[in-house]
Amino acid sequence: MSRPIAIYHEHQEWFRPLFTELDRRGTPYVRIDARRHRYDVSARSRDYSLLFNRMSPSAYLRGESHGIYHTLAFLAHLERLGTRVVNGFHGFTIETSKAMQLSLLESLGLAYPRARVINHPAEAPEAAEGLRFPVVVKANLGGSGAGIVRYDDLASLAAAAARGAIDLGIDSTALVQEFVPARGGHIVRVEVLGGKYLYAIKVFSPEDVFNICPGDACQTTDGAALVGAACAVDAQARGIRVEGYTPPPEVIADVERIFAAAAIDVGGVEYMIDDRDGALLYYDINALSNFVADAPRVVGFDPFVRLVDYLETEAEA
């Protein structure tokens, strides 16, 4: 290829397997640190054959919130120049707004946990009227389970709002959403590459744990330890376990429709079965996929090999 692939990322540890595979092949690439970045809006030439956007919405948890909105402007700039961006401006916009994700699911006729969108903590109690308790208040721009708080009844939610204890996150927007008990104690995460189904896993975790990043998982459901976890410092304490799974064809079709509508090339959709009534509910759309730890053992192949195949093909095109 005449220009290198650019990997634009904020987290310094999550993407080691990607860089290892690129290095193994000798693929020309550059790493761009989203934590400290600048660009010239008057530039007219393309520096990269492709840019792969790996910016994380959870960057604000690491003191890097300034990178999130800068990324949106940078992606728009690249696309104006004609640069191929994997997980580009529109996809990252969806990634950084849980409210927009639910609107997208609504537009596709897909079920999701009932929710209302608020822009001030005082709105939370009234927004919860008509919803089934427990509810969660979920920051619009989250990531890694951040900004999710459960309330078991209206009184506790109203009390939290009255004392100013509800945090809406860095964009002052949040969901007030029904908390759904997951049948079987697990959710399903379906991964997509190039808009097509790649694999799926069941992720088992305690009911009160919201950070269920599959890259953090430290063991399978039968207790076998996983290697190569991205950041599994506290995964064992959180009780996260995973197993490979093949979802029904209709779910795979739904997930591919979601990613086509969201304009996300690489990512994952999470869903669960509501234990109260058996309904299948989609609830999270992720453009930042870390892939499951020890994937060859869990799902039977290395997704990073297929990811680099895809990036090379897109870059050469």
BABAZA-685376 format. One record per residue: y, x, z of N, C-alpha, C in turn. Coordinates in steps of 0.05 Angstrom, whole numbers, padded with zeros to 5 digits, always signed. Example, Ala and Ser with C-alpha at 12.3 -4.5 7.8 and 13.67 -1.06 7.14 Angstrom:
BEGIN
-00114+00264+00156-00090+00246+00156-00066+00264+00156/-00045+00257+00142-00021+00273+00143+00001+00258+00157/
//
This chain:
BEGIN
-00024+00017+00000+00000+00000+00000+00025+00018+00000/+00046+00009-00013+00070+00025-00016+00087+00027+00010/+00084+00007+00027+00099+00007+00053+00079+00002+00075/+00085+00012+00100+00066+00008+00122+00066-00020+00132/+00045-00027+00146+00044-00052+00162+00059-00047+00188/+00075-00066+00197+00090-00064+00222+00077-00082+00242/+00072-00071+00266+00062-00087+00289+00084-00090+00309/+00095-00114+00311+00118-00118+00328+00108-00131+00354/+00112-00117+00377+00100-00126+00402+00116-00117+00426/+00113-00132+00447+00126-00126+00473+00107-00115+00493/+00084-00126+00496+00064-00117+00516+00051-00091+00506/+00049-00071+00524+00041-00045+00515+00010-00040+00518/-00004-00059+00529-00033-00055+00534-00051-00074+00518/-00041-00098+00512-00058-00119+00501-00070-00112+00474/-00057-00095+00458-00065-00093+00430-00078-00066+00424/-00088-00052+00444-00102-00027+00439-00125-00030+00420/-00141-00051+00421-00163-00053+00402-00153-00056+00373/-00131-00069+00369-00119-00071+00342-00111-00043+00332/-00097-00028+00349-00088-00002+00340-00112+00017+00336/-00132+00014+00352-00156+00031+00349-00169+00025+00322/-00171+00000+00314-00183-00007+00288-00166+00003+00265/-00140+00000+00267-00122+00011+00246-00124+00041+00244/-00126+00055+00267-00129+00084+00266-00155+00092+00254/-00177+00078+00261-00203+00084+00251-00204+00083+00220/-00189+00065+00209-00189+00062+00179-00169+00080+00166/-00150+00090+00182-00128+00105+00169-00108+00088+00156/-00106+00063+00164-00087+00044+00152-00058+00052+00160/-00040+00055+00142-00012+00062+00149+00001+00039+00164/+00011+00045+00188+00025+00024+00203+00045+00037+00222/+00064+00021+00231+00084+00030+00251+00084+00009+00274/+00089+00019+00297+00092+00002+00321+00122-00003+00326/+00130-00028+00329+00158-00034+00335+00159-00046+00363/+00174-00034+00381+00176-00043+00409+00197-00064+00411/+00188-00089+00416+00207-00111+00418+00224-00110+00443/+00217-00093+00462+00233-00091+00487+00260-00078+00482/+00262-00059+00464+00286-00046+00457+00287-00044+00426/+00303-00061+00414+00302-00063+00385+00329-00070+00373/+00334-00061+00349+00358-00069+00335+00352-00070+00305/+00368-00085+00290+00365-00086+00261+00393-00090+00249/+00395-00084+00223+00420-00087+00208+00419-00112+00191/+00436-00131+00197+00435-00156+00182+00443-00153+00153/+00457-00131+00147+00465-00126+00119+00443-00112+00102/+00421-00105+00115+00399-00092+00100+00389-00109+00078/+00382-00097+00055+00373-00113+00033+00345-00103+00023/+00335-00082+00034+00309-00071+00025+00288-00078+00046/+00264-00080+00037+00241-00085+00055+00229-00059+00064/+00226-00055+00090+00215-00030+00100+00185-00032+00104/+00174-00056+00105+00146-00060+00112+00132-00077+00091/+00107-00071+00086+00091-00089+00068+00086-00115+00082/+00085-00115+00108+00079-00139+00124+00087-00133+00153/+00097-00153+00167+00101-00150+00196+00084-00170+00210/+00069-00161+00230+00052-00178+00246+00066-00182+00273/+00074-00206+00278+00089-00213+00302+00071-00218+00325/+00072-00200+00345+00056-00202+00369+00074-00205+00394/+00098-00216+00390+00116-00220+00413+00104-00241+00431/+00107-00237+00458+00095-00255+00477+00116-00273+00490/+00111-00299+00491+00129-00317+00506+00130-00310+00536/+00109-00298+00546+00109-00291+00575+00124-00265+00581/+00139-00254+00561+00154-00230+00566+00173-00232+00589/+00184-00256+00593+00203-00259+00615+00191-00253+00642/+00165-00256+00645+00152-00249+00670+00152-00219+00675/+00157-00204+00655+00158-00175+00657+00187-00164+00654/+00206-00182+00657+00234-00174+00655+00244-00169+00627/+00230-00181+00607+00237-00175+00579+00244-00201+00564/+00257-00220+00578+00264-00246+00565+00283-00242+00542/+00299-00221+00543+00318-00216+00521+00304-00213+00494/+00279-00204+00494+00265-00200+00469+00257-00225+00455/+00255-00248+00469+00244-00272+00458+00262-00284+00437/+00288-00288+00444+00306-00301+00425+00315-00281+00404/+00316-00255+00411+00321-00235+00391+00300-00236+00369/+00275-00240+00377+00253-00241+00358+00257-00263+00338/+00266-00287+00346+00270-00308+00327+00290-00300+00305/+00312-00287+00314+00332-00279+00294+00321-00257+00276/+00306-00239+00287+00294-00217+00271+00274-00228+00250/+00258-00247+00258+00238-00258+00240+00252-00272+00217/+00273-00287+00223+00288-00301+00203+00301-00281+00183/+00311-00259+00194+00322-00238+00177+00301-00226+00158/+00278-00220+00169+00256-00209+00152+00248-00228+00130/+00245-00253+00137+00237-00273+00117+00258-00277+00096/+00283-00274+00103+00305-00276+00083+00302-00253+00063/+00293-00230+00072+00289-00207+00054+00264-00209+00037/+00247-00229+00043+00222-00232+00029+00199-00217+00041/+00202-00207+00065+00179-00193+00078+00158-00214+00087/+00133-00207+00082+00111-00224+00091+00109-00221+00122/+00113-00242+00136+00111-00242+00165+00087-00259+00174/+00068-00247+00187+00045-00261+00198+00054-00272+00226/+00052-00298+00229+00063-00313+00252+00094-00310+00252/+00106-00322+00231+00134-00319+00226+00152-00337+00242/+00176-00341+00232+00197-00355+00247+00188-00383+00256/+00178-00399+00237+00171-00426+00245+00148-00426+00265/+00128-00410+00261+00105-00408+00279+00114-00399+00307/+00132-00380+00308+00141-00370+00334+00158-00390+00348/+00173-00406+00333+00188-00428+00344+00170-00448+00358/+00148-00455+00345+00128-00473+00357+00115-00460+00382/+00109-00434+00380+00097-00420+00402+00114-00420+00427/+00141-00420+00424+00159-00418+00446+00169-00446+00456/+00156-00467+00448+00165-00494+00457+00141-00512+00460/+00133-00517+00485+00111-00536+00490+00119-00564+00482/+00145-00571+00484+00154-00597+00475+00149-00601+00445/+00156-00580+00429+00152-00582+00401+00122-00582+00394/+00105-00569+00410+00076-00570+00405+00066-00598+00408/+00075-00612+00429+00066-00640+00432+00076-00658+00410/+00101-00653+00401+00112-00669+00379+00095-00664+00354/+00086-00639+00350+00070-00633+00326+00043-00648+00328/+00031-00648+00352+00005-00662+00356+00009-00692+00351/+00031-00702+00361+00037-00731+00357+00039-00737+00327/+00052-00719+00312+00056-00724+00283+00030-00723+00268/+00010-00709+00279-00016-00707+00266-00036-00729+00276/-00027-00745+00295-00044-00766+00305-00066-00756+00324/-00061-00733+00337-00080-00721+00354-00073-00726+00384/-00093-00732+00400-00089-00739+00428-00082-00714+00445/-00065-00718+00465-00057-00697+00483-00051-00710+00510/-00049-00694+00532-00042-00706+00558-00014-00718+00557/-00012-00743+00567+00014-00757+00566+00035-00740+00580/+00060-00740+00568+00081-00723+00579+00108-00734+00572/+00128-00725+00587+00156-00731+00582+00170-00704+00583/+00192-00701+00568+00207-00677+00566+00233-00680+00581/+00240-00661+00598+00264-00663+00614+00281-00637+00611/+00307-00640+00617+00325-00616+00616+00340-00612+00642/+00331-00626+00663+00343-00623+00689+00323-00631+00710/+00320-00615+00732+00300-00622+00752+00303-00650+00764/+00327-00661+00765+00331-00687+00777+00318-00709+00760/+00312-00703+00735+00299-00722+00717+00269-00725+00722/+00257-00706+00736+00228-00705+00739+00216-00730+00751/+00226-00740+00774+00213-00764+00786+00213-00788+00767/+00236-00793+00754+00237-00816+00737+00220-00812+00712/+00219-00787+00702+00202-00781+00679+00172-00786+00685/+00165-00783+00710+00137-00787+00718+00128-00816+00720/+00147-00834+00720+00140-00862+00722+00122-00871+00699/+00100-00884+00706+00081-00893+00686+00060-00872+00679/+00063-00848+00689+00042-00827+00685+00022-00829+00708/-00002-00820+00703-00023-00819+00724-00020-00793+00740/-00019-00796+00766-00018-00772+00783-00046-00762+00788/-00050-00736+00792-00029-00715+00794-00015-00710+00767/+00009-00698+00769+00023-00689+00746+00029-00659+00749/+00036-00646+00728+00046-00619+00729+00073-00618+00716/+00091-00602+00727+00115-00595+00714+00110-00568+00701/+00114-00567+00675+00106-00544+00659+00130-00534+00643/+00137-00509+00648+00160-00497+00634+00155-00498+00604/+00176-00506+00589+00174-00508+00560+00166-00481+00547/+00178-00460+00557+00172-00433+00547+00157-00419+00569/+00130-00418+00566+00114-00407+00587+00098-00383+00578/+00072-00385+00580+00054-00363+00573+00040-00353+00598/+00014-00347+00596-00002-00337+00618-00001-00355+00642/+00001-00382+00637+00000-00401+00659+00026-00402+00675/+00047-00388+00666+00071-00387+00682+00086-00413+00682/+00100-00419+00704+00117-00442+00705+00103-00468+00706/+00078-00469+00716+00064-00494+00718+00059-00500+00748/+00069-00523+00757+00066-00531+00785+00055-00559+00786/+00034-00563+00803+00021-00589+00805+00033-00605+00828/+00036-00631+00824+00046-00650+00844+00026-00673+00845/+00016-00679+00870-00005-00699+00873+00005-00727+00875/+00031-00731+00881+00042-00758+00883+00071-00757+00878/+00083-00781+00874+00111-00783+00867+00129-00773+00889/+00120-00777+00914+00137-00769+00937+00140-00739+00937/+00119-00724+00932+00122-00694+00933+00138-00684+00910/+00136-00698+00887+00153-00690+00863+00182-00696+00869/+00188-00719+00880+00216-00726+00886+00227-00708+00907/+00211-00700+00927+00221-00682+00948+00227-00655+00936/+00211-00645+00918+00216-00619+00905+00241-00620+00889/+00245-00642+00874+00270-00645+00859+00295-00646+00877/+00292-00660+00899+00315-00663+00917+00323-00637+00930/+00304-00619+00936+00311-00594+00948+00315-00571+00928/+00315-00578+00903+00321-00558+00882+00298-00538+00878/+00273-00547+00882+00250-00529+00881+00236-00530+00854/+00246-00545+00835+00233-00546+00808+00247-00527+00789/+00232-00509+00778+00243-00489+00760+00235-00497+00731/+00254-00501+00714+00248-00509+00686+00244-00486+00667/+00248-00462+00677+00244-00439+00659+00269-00429+00646/+00266-00410+00628+00290-00396+00618+00306-00412+00597/+00294-00434+00587+00309-00450+00568+00317-00477+00580/+00313-00480+00606+00321-00505+00621+00308-00530+00609/+00284-00528+00600+00269-00550+00589+00240-00549+00600/+00229-00572+00606+00201-00573+00616+00188-00599+00609/+00162-00599+00612+00146-00623+00610+00139-00633+00638/+00139-00659+00641+00126-00672+00664+00102-00685+00651/+00078-00675+00658+00054-00682+00643+00031-00689+00662/+00015-00708+00653-00009-00715+00669-00027-00690+00672/-00036-00686+00697-00056-00665+00701-00084-00677+00694/-00098-00663+00677-00124-00674+00667-00147-00658+00680/-00165-00672+00694-00189-00658+00705-00208-00653+00681/-00214-00627+00677-00231-00620+00654-00260-00624+00660/-00273-00640+00643-00302-00645+00646-00317-00619+00644/-00336-00615+00662-00353-00591+00662-00339-00567+00673/-00313-00570+00683-00299-00548+00694-00290-00527+00674/-00288-00535+00649-00280-00515+00629-00262-00528+00607/-00247-00510+00594-00232-00518+00570-00246-00503+00547/-00238-00511+00522-00248-00497+00499-00224-00485+00484/-00226-00460+00477-00205-00446+00461-00217-00440+00434/-00204-00450+00413-00212-00446+00386-00193-00426+00373/-00204-00404+00362-00188-00383+00350-00188-00386+00320/-00165-00380+00308-00161-00384+00279-00150-00357+00268/-00159-00350+00244-00149-00326+00230-00144-00334+00201/-00119-00329+00192-00112-00337+00166-00113-00367+00162/-00108-00382+00184-00109-00411+00182-00137-00423+00183/-00158-00407+00184-00185-00416+00184-00200-00410+00210/-00219-00427+00217-00234-00424+00241-00247-00396+00242/-00244-00383+00266-00257-00357+00270-00279-00358+00290/-00274-00369+00314-00295-00373+00334-00283-00390+00356/-00300-00398+00375-00291-00413+00398-00306-00404+00423/-00293-00409+00445-00306-00402+00471-00300-00424+00491/-00318-00428+00510-00312-00444+00534-00301-00425+00555/-00280-00433+00568-00268-00418+00590-00270-00434+00616/-00285-00424+00635-00289-00437+00660-00270-00425+00681/-00257-00442+00696-00239-00432+00717-00236-00453+00738/-00227-00445+00762-00222-00466+00783-00200-00484+00773/-00200-00509+00785-00181-00529+00776-00152-00522+00780/-00146-00505+00800-00119-00498+00807-00109-00472+00793/-00125-00461+00775-00118-00437+00761-00108-00444+00733/-00084-00436+00726-00072-00443+00700-00071-00419+00681/-00073-00395+00691-00073-00371+00674-00102-00366+00666/-00110-00374+00642-00138-00371+00634-00139-00355+00608/-00122-00335+00606-00123-00318+00582-00151-00306+00578/-00164-00311+00555-00191-00302+00551-00194-00271+00551/-00172-00257+00544-00172-00228+00545-00175-00218+00573/-00169-00235+00594-00171-00227+00622-00200-00231+00633/-00216-00246+00619-00242-00254+00630-00259-00229+00637/-00272-00230+00660-00286-00206+00668-00317-00210+00669/-00326-00235+00664-00355-00239+00664-00362-00264+00647/-00387-00264+00639-00397-00287+00624-00406-00309+00644/-00415-00331+00635-00423-00353+00653-00448-00346+00668/-00464-00327+00658-00488-00319+00673-00483-00295+00691/-00457-00287+00694-00450-00266+00713-00450-00238+00702/-00456-00235+00676-00456-00208+00664-00427-00198+00661/-00422-00173+00669-00395-00162+00668-00387-00157+00639/-00361-00162+00633-00351-00157+00606-00334-00131+00607/-00335-00117+00585-00319-00092+00583-00296-00096+00564/-00276-00079+00567-00254-00080+00548-00234-00102+00553/-00234-00114+00577-00215-00135+00582-00186-00123+00581/-00168-00140+00571-00141-00130+00566-00125-00125+00592/-00128-00142+00611-00112-00139+00636-00126-00154+00658/-00150-00146+00664-00167-00162+00682-00164-00154+00711/-00140-00146+00720-00136-00137+00747-00144-00158+00767/-00137-00183+00762-00143-00204+00782-00161-00226+00770/-00174-00221+00748-00190-00242+00735-00213-00250+00752/-00226-00231+00766-00249-00238+00782-00240-00256+00805/-00217-00250+00817-00206-00266+00839-00200-00294+00829/-00191-00296+00803-00184-00323+00792-00209-00338+00783/-00232-00325+00782-00257-00339+00776-00260-00347+00748/-00250-00332+00729-00252-00339+00701-00278-00329+00689/-00293-00347+00675-00318-00340+00662-00317-00352+00634/-00330-00339+00615-00330-00348+00587-00358-00348+00575/-00360-00365+00554-00385-00364+00538-00378-00373+00510/-00392-00363+00491-00388-00371+00463-00396-00400+00459/-00383-00412+00439-00387-00441+00435-00379-00448+00406/-00394-00467+00394-00386-00477+00368-00378-00506+00370/-00352-00512+00365-00343-00539+00369-00352-00557+00346/-00350-00583+00349-00358-00602+00328-00341-00597+00303/-00352-00604+00279-00336-00600+00254-00310-00614+00254/-00308-00638+00266-00283-00652+00266-00261-00638+00283/-00270-00623+00304-00251-00608+00320-00241-00584+00303/-00259-00571+00289-00251-00548+00273-00231-00557+00252/-00236-00580+00240-00217-00591+00220-00190-00598+00232/-00190-00609+00256-00165-00615+00270-00150-00590+00276/-00163-00569+00285-00150-00544+00292-00137-00531+00268/-00152-00531+00246-00140-00520+00221-00116-00536+00212/-00116-00562+00216-00093-00579+00209-00069-00571+00227/-00075-00567+00252-00054-00559+00271-00040-00534+00262/-00056-00514+00255-00044-00488+00247-00030-00489+00221/-00040-00506+00202-00025-00509+00177+00002-00522+00182/+00003-00542+00199+00028-00555+00205+00047-00537+00221/+00036-00520+00238+00053-00503+00255+00061-00477+00240/+00049-00472+00217+00054-00447+00202+00048-00422+00219/+00025-00424+00234+00016-00401+00249-00009-00391+00236/-00010-00365+00230-00032-00353+00215-00055-00345+00234/-00048-00334+00257-00068-00323+00276-00062-00334+00303/-00081-00347+00316-00076-00357+00343-00099-00374+00353/-00094-00390+00374-00114-00406+00386-00104-00433+00395/-00120-00453+00394-00114-00479+00405-00133-00485+00428/-00123-00496+00449-00140-00503+00472-00142-00533+00475/-00166-00542+00482-00170-00571+00487-00190-00574+00509/-00191-00599+00520-00210-00605+00541-00219-00634+00538/-00240-00640+00552-00250-00668+00554-00240-00679+00580/-00225-00700+00579-00215-00713+00604-00238-00725+00619/-00243-00715+00643-00266-00725+00659-00263-00753+00668/-00239-00764+00666-00234-00792+00675-00244-00812+00655/-00242-00806+00629-00249-00826+00609-00263-00814+00584/-00268-00787+00584-00283-00775+00562-00266-00769+00537/-00239-00773+00539-00222-00768+00515-00219-00738+00510/-00219-00731+00485-00214-00703+00477-00184-00699+00473/-00173-00681+00488-00144-00677+00489-00137-00648+00481/-00120-00645+00461-00109-00618+00455-00084-00615+00472/-00080-00590+00482-00057-00587+00501-00042-00561+00498/-00051-00542+00482-00036-00517+00480-00041-00504+00453/-00019-00495+00440-00021-00481+00415-00010-00453+00419/-00026-00433+00414-00019-00405+00419-00018-00389+00394/+00005-00376+00389+00007-00357+00366+00000-00329+00375/-00002-00324+00401-00008-00297+00410-00037-00298+00421/-00056-00288+00405-00084-00288+00413-00092-00260+00420/-00102-00256+00444-00112-00230+00452-00142-00227+00446/-00155-00249+00437-00184-00250+00433-00198-00246+00459/-00223-00255+00460-00238-00255+00484-00247-00226+00490/-00248-00219+00516-00259-00193+00523-00288-00190+00515/-00295-00165+00506-00322-00159+00498-00333-00179+00478/-00317-00184+00457-00323-00205+00438-00351-00202+00424/-00359-00177+00417-00386-00176+00404-00408-00188+00421/-00406-00185+00447-00427-00197+00464-00423-00227+00467/-00398-00236+00469-00393-00265+00474-00396-00282+00449/-00385-00272+00426-00385-00289+00402-00400-00276+00379/-00410-00252+00383-00428-00240+00363-00415-00222+00342/-00389-00217+00344-00376-00199+00325-00349-00190+00337/-00337-00170+00324-00312-00159+00333-00289-00172+00317/-00274-00190+00329-00252-00203+00314-00230-00185+00305/-00227-00162+00318-00206-00143+00309-00213-00131+00282/-00238-00128+00276-00246-00118+00250-00237-00138+00229/-00243-00164+00234-00235-00184+00214-00205-00188+00213/-00191-00184+00236-00162-00185+00236-00150-00164+00218/-00160-00139+00220-00149-00118+00204-00156-00122+00175/-00180-00132+00169-00186-00140+00141-00165-00159+00131/-00158-00179+00147-00138-00199+00138-00111-00186+00134/-00102-00170+00153-00076-00157+00151-00074-00140+00126/-00095-00124+00121-00095-00107+00097-00093-00123+00071/-00109-00145+00071-00108-00162+00047-00081-00174+00042/-00069-00184+00064-00042-00196+00062-00021-00176+00054/-00024-00152+00065-00004-00131+00059-00006-00122+00030/-00030-00119+00020-00034-00111-00008-00025-00132-00027/-00027-00157-00019-00019-00180-00036+00011-00180-00039/
//
